[in-house]
């Protein structure tokens, strides 16, 4: 008896649909197999691109296919067309490295997407990686001179998954050796965190952040290589810690953030991310500034932008409260380097020889940059709810505690429901 729709899980349906699409697609290509063997390199080149797009689709049906077409596609096609017109054999030509792509021969046996570990399938596609920041020697050795997608995937398949985003964002961290990890971000233009790590290594070497070890872009993804920091997440051990241990860790974090906050935004430099991407306000979604922010007044405009509801009078009243908080601790125009997402999961600790716990690292700097002095304090409680049971929020580092900016913190609490 044939199963009904209700008896088949969504995952099973998805798997069957992918197999059916793959079979249909391959049958269509195979039907032209004989013709392609006698056609030009341009036809074979396009065939290879189509196969790679098909593999990317099978791996993730929601993939942005346009992002999987290599940036050099048009220039490579122009080069092949030119050589074809000149009477040369495009297959024998040598394209510049920046334009070079593998031309898939229909007779060769290609690795299918099913051969690739599931967590690495988003890296599959045409072309070679583009090095955006020099790779450390140890990272270079992992790949040799081959930065093709297949070789990188092969090397990373031997890595240990340290973290994987469970919200569908495809972000992950892989431990590739005892000294290094790679963070994979599904946006080849997103260099915020890597640029922040460069800044920290140069300007704030005392801050226990990962050290940058190279950045490459591959098939729409950013691969950020960085040093591995041993330790356990504070979230994993907090409940088992004594009050004395909690006070010690809080004190160490206070020292770190006091140092971090001593670095102020240089004049005429836009506030926000180090890479110039602007200011970010992470709430239920991520809000981004659409213009340069150069002053506290500019930041206020961003803060109060695009509310979901609220009359003009109500919002004007809240803005008066915002202005009245200017005298809290620091001047309104003080703009300091900020982590932007300090929580237990982003703090690593290790046991000392005496058996005590000590901060070994602070990770996840993607929301960092130059922000108002109070910003760290109001973002500390992003994950805090009215039914909170963890006393972590009673041990927040003094230098960034909401107690320094109570008016700002309370105003942010009121405003939070007005924006996504």
C-alpha positions in Angstrom: 0.0 0.0 0.0 1.4 3.4 -1.0 2.2 5.8 1.9 0.1 8.9 2.1 1.6 12.4 2.2 1.0 12.6 6.0 2.9 9.4 6.6 6.0 10.7 4.8 8.2 13.1 6.8 9.2 16.4 5.4 12.8 15.3 5.4 12.0 12.2 3.4 10.0 14.2 0.9 12.9 16.7 0.5 15.4 13.8 0.0 13.2 12.1 -2.6 12.6 15.4 -4.4 16.4 16.1 -4.5 17.1 12.7 -6.0 14.4 13.1 -8.6 15.7 16.6 -9.6 19.2 15.2 -9.8 18.1 12.3 -11.9 16.1 14.6 -14.3 18.9 17.1 -14.5 21.6 14.5 -15.3 19.4 12.8 -17.9 19.0 16.1 -19.6 22.7 16.7 -19.7 23.6 13.1 -20.6 21.2 13.4 -23.6 23.6 15.9 -25.0 26.7 14.1 -24.0 27.7 12.9 -27.4 27.1 16.4 -28.9 29.2 18.1 -26.2 32.2 15.9 -26.9 32.4 17.4 -30.4 31.5 21.0 -29.5 33.8 23.8 -28.4 35.4 24.4 -25.1 32.9 27.2 -24.5 30.0 24.6 -24.5 32.0 22.3 -22.3 32.8 25.2 -20.0 29.1 26.1 -19.6 28.3 22.4 -19.0 30.8 22.4 -16.1 29.2 25.5 -14.7 25.7 23.9 -14.9 26.9 20.7 -13.2 28.4 22.8 -10.3 25.1 24.8 -10.0 23.2 21.6 -9.9 25.5 20.2 -7.2 25.0 23.4 -5.1 21.2 23.2 -5.5 21.1 19.5 -4.4 23.2 20.4 -1.3 20.9 23.3 -0.4 17.7 24.0 -2.4 17.5 27.5 -0.9 21.0 28.4 -2.2 21.5 31.7 -4.0 22.5 30.3 -7.4 23.7 33.6 -8.7 26.4 33.7 -5.9 27.7 30.3 -7.1 28.5 31.6 -10.6 32.1 32.7 -10.4 32.8 36.5 -10.7 35.3 35.8 -13.5 32.6 34.0 -15.6 32.0 36.8 -18.1 35.7 37.6 -18.5 36.6 33.9 -18.9 33.9 33.6 -21.6 35.2 36.7 -23.4 38.7 35.2 -23.4 37.5 31.9 -24.7 35.4 33.6 -27.4 38.4 35.7 -28.5 40.7 32.7 -28.8 38.0 30.8 -30.7 37.7 33.7 -33.2 41.5 33.8 -33.5 41.4 30.1 -34.6 43.1 28.8 -31.5 42.0 25.9 -29.4 40.5 27.4 -26.2 41.3 24.1 -24.4 45.0 24.7 -24.9 45.0 28.3 -23.9 46.4 29.6 -20.6 44.1 32.0 -18.8 45.4 34.4 -16.1 45.1 32.9 -12.6 42.4 35.4 -11.7 40.2 34.1 -14.6 41.2 30.5 -14.6 38.4 28.0 -14.0 38.3 24.3 -14.5 36.8 23.2 -17.8 34.9 20.1 -17.1 35.4 17.3 -19.6 32.2 15.3 -20.1 34.3 12.1 -20.1 36.0 12.7 -16.7 34.6 11.2 -13.5 33.7 14.1 -11.2 33.2 14.1 -7.4 29.4 14.2 -6.7 27.9 16.3 -4.0 26.9 13.1 -2.2 30.7 12.3 -1.8 31.2 15.5 0.3 30.5 15.6 4.0 27.1 17.3 4.5 28.4 20.2 6.6 30.9 21.1 3.8 28.6 20.9 0.8 28.0 24.7 0.7 31.7 25.1 -0.3 31.3 22.9 -3.4 31.3 24.7 -6.7 33.5 25.9 -9.5 36.7 27.9 -9.4 39.6 28.4 -6.9 39.6 30.2 -3.6 40.6 33.9 -3.6 43.1 34.8 -0.9 41.9 38.1 0.7 44.4 38.1 3.6 47.8 36.1 3.7 47.6 32.6 5.0 49.8 31.6 7.9 52.5 29.1 7.0 50.8 26.3 8.8 47.5 27.0 7.0 49.3 27.0 3.6 50.8 23.6 4.3 47.3 22.2 4.8 46.4 23.0 1.2 49.7 23.1 -0.6 49.5 25.1 -3.9 46.0 23.8 -4.6 43.2 26.2 -3.6 40.5 24.4 -5.6 37.2 23.8 -3.9 37.8 20.0 -4.0 41.2 20.2 -2.3 40.0 22.6 0.4 36.9 20.4 1.1 39.2 17.4 1.2 41.5 19.0 3.7 38.6 20.4 5.9 36.8 17.0 5.9 39.4 15.8 8.4 38.6 18.6 10.8 36.6 18.5 14.0 33.3 20.5 14.1 33.6 22.8 17.1 30.5 24.8 16.5 27.7 24.8 14.0 24.8 27.2 13.7 21.6 25.4 14.5 19.3 28.3 13.3 19.9 27.6 9.6 22.6 30.2 9.1 25.2 27.7 7.9 27.9 29.3 10.1 30.4 26.8 11.6 33.8 26.6 13.2 36.1 23.7 12.4 39.3 22.8 14.4 41.9 22.0 11.7 44.8 21.4 14.1 45.8 21.8 17.7 46.7 25.4 16.9 44.2 26.6 14.4 40.5 26.8 13.5 38.5 28.1 10.5 35.2 29.9 10.8 33.0 29.6 7.7 30.5 32.4 7.1 27.9 32.2 4.3 28.8 35.6 2.9 32.0 36.2 0.9 31.8 39.9 1.5 31.6 39.7 5.3 35.0 40.5 6.7 33.9 42.3 9.8 35.2 39.8 12.3 38.4 39.2 10.6 39.2 42.9 10.3 38.4 43.2 14.0 40.9 40.4 14.9 43.6 42.2 12.9 42.9 45.4 14.8 43.0 43.6 18.2 46.2 41.8 17.3 47.9 45.1 16.4 46.3 47.6 18.9 45.1 45.4 21.8 47.5 42.4 22.0 46.7 42.0 25.7 43.1 41.1 24.9 42.8 37.3 24.7 41.2 37.2 21.2 42.0 34.7 18.4 44.9 35.8 16.2 44.1 36.1 12.5 45.8 33.5 10.3 44.4 34.2 6.8 41.1 34.8 4.9 39.9 33.2 1.7 36.7 33.5 -0.3 35.3 30.4 -1.9 32.0 29.9 -3.8 30.2 32.7 -1.9 31.7 31.8 1.5 34.3 33.5 3.7 36.8 31.2 5.4 38.4 32.9 8.3 41.5 31.1 9.7 42.4 32.0 13.3 44.3 30.7 16.3 42.7 28.1 18.4 42.1 29.1 22.1 41.9 26.1 24.4 39.2 26.2 27.1 35.7 25.5 28.1 32.8 27.8 27.4 31.8 29.8 30.5 28.2 28.8 29.8 29.2 25.1 30.3 30.8 25.6 33.7 29.1 28.6 35.3 26.5 26.7 37.3 29.2 24.5 38.9 31.4 27.5 39.9 31.7 28.8 43.4 30.9 32.4 44.2 34.6 33.1 44.6 35.4 31.7 41.2 32.6 33.7 39.6 34.0 36.9 41.2 37.5 36.0 40.0 36.3 35.5 36.4 34.3 38.7 36.5 37.3 40.6 37.8 39.5 39.3 34.9 36.9 40.3 32.4 36.7 43.7 33.9 40.4 44.1 33.4 40.1 43.0 29.7 37.3 45.4 29.0 38.9 48.3 30.7 41.8 47.9 28.4 39.5 47.4 25.4 37.6 50.6 26.2 40.8 52.7 26.4 40.9 52.5 22.6 38.7 55.3 21.2 37.5 55.9 17.6 40.0 58.1 15.8 38.6 61.4 14.6 36.9 61.4 11.1 36.6 57.6 11.2 33.1 56.3 10.9 31.7 54.6 13.9 30.8 50.9 13.8 32.6 47.9 12.2 36.3 48.1 11.6 35.9 47.2 7.9 33.7 50.3 7.4 30.5 48.4 7.1 28.7 50.8 9.5 26.9 50.3 12.8 25.0 47.2 13.7 22.2 46.8 16.2 21.6 43.2 16.9 18.2 42.4 18.3 15.7 39.8 17.0 17.1 40.7 13.6 20.2 42.7 12.7 19.7 46.4 12.0 22.4 48.2 9.9 23.1 51.8 9.4 22.7 52.9 5.8 25.1 55.9 6.1 28.3 56.9 7.8 27.9 57.7 11.5 30.4 60.3 12.7 28.9 61.6 15.9 26.6 60.8 18.8 23.8 62.7 17.0 24.2 60.5 14.0 24.1 57.4 16.2 20.9 58.7 17.9 19.2 59.0 14.5 20.2 55.4 13.7 19.1 54.2 17.2 15.6 55.6 16.7 15.2 54.8 13.1 12.4 52.7 11.5 10.2 52.0 14.6 7.3 49.5 14.1 4.9 51.7 16.0 4.7 54.8 18.2 3.3 58.3 17.6 5.5 61.2 16.8 4.9 62.6 20.3 5.7 59.3 22.0 9.0 59.0 20.1 9.9 62.6 20.7 9.4 62.0 24.4 11.7 59.0 24.4 14.3 61.1 22.5 14.2 63.7 25.3 15.0 61.0 27.8 17.9 59.9 25.6 19.3 63.4 25.7 18.8 63.6 29.4 21.1 60.6 30.0 24.1 62.4 28.5 25.8 63.0 31.9 26.1 59.2 32.7 29.7 58.3 33.3 31.1 59.3 29.9 30.5 62.2 27.6 27.9 61.5 24.9 30.5 61.6 22.1 32.8 59.1 23.7 33.1 56.2 21.2 35.2 53.2 22.3 36.1 49.7 20.9 33.2 47.4 21.8 32.7 43.6 21.6 29.0 44.0 21.2 27.9 40.4 22.1 29.5 39.5 25.4 27.8 36.5 26.9 28.8 33.3 28.6 29.1 31.3 25.4 31.7 33.8 24.1 34.0 33.5 27.1 36.5 30.7 27.4 38.0 29.6 30.7 40.8 27.1 31.7 41.8 25.6 35.0 45.0 26.8 36.5 47.6 24.6 38.2 46.0 25.5 41.5 42.6 24.3 40.2 41.1 27.7 39.8 39.3 29.0 36.7 40.9 31.8 34.6 39.7 33.5 31.4 41.6 32.1 28.4 39.8 33.7 25.6 37.0 35.9 24.3 35.6 34.9 20.9 32.9 35.9 18.3 33.9 39.4 17.4 31.5 39.8 14.5 29.5 42.6 16.2 32.5 44.5 17.4 33.7 48.0 16.4 33.6 51.5 17.6 30.4 52.4 19.5 29.1 54.8 22.2 30.6 54.1 25.6 27.3 52.8 26.9 26.7 50.3 24.0 28.5 47.4 25.6 26.4 47.8 28.7 23.0 47.6 27.1 24.0 44.8 24.8 25.2 42.6 27.7 21.6 41.7 28.5 20.4 40.9 25.0 19.8 37.3 26.1 18.3 38.2 29.5 14.6 37.6 30.1 12.2 38.4 32.9 12.4 34.8 34.0 16.1 34.7 34.0 17.7 32.2 36.5 21.4 32.6 35.9 23.3 34.8 38.3 25.8 35.6 35.6 23.9 38.9 35.2 24.7 39.7 38.9 28.4 39.3 38.2 28.8 41.4 35.1 32.2 43.2 34.8 32.2 46.5 36.6 33.6 48.5 33.7 30.7 47.6 31.4 28.0 47.0 33.9 24.5 48.5 33.1 24.8 50.1 36.6 27.1 52.6 34.9 24.4 53.7 32.5 21.0 52.9 34.1 19.1 55.5 32.1 20.5 54.3 28.8 19.7 50.7 29.8 16.1 51.4 30.8 15.5 53.5 27.7 16.8 50.7 25.5 14.5 48.3 27.3 11.5 50.5 26.5 12.7 51.0 22.9 13.4 47.4 22.2 9.8 46.5 21.5 9.6 49.2 18.9 12.1 47.6 16.5 12.7 44.1 15.2 
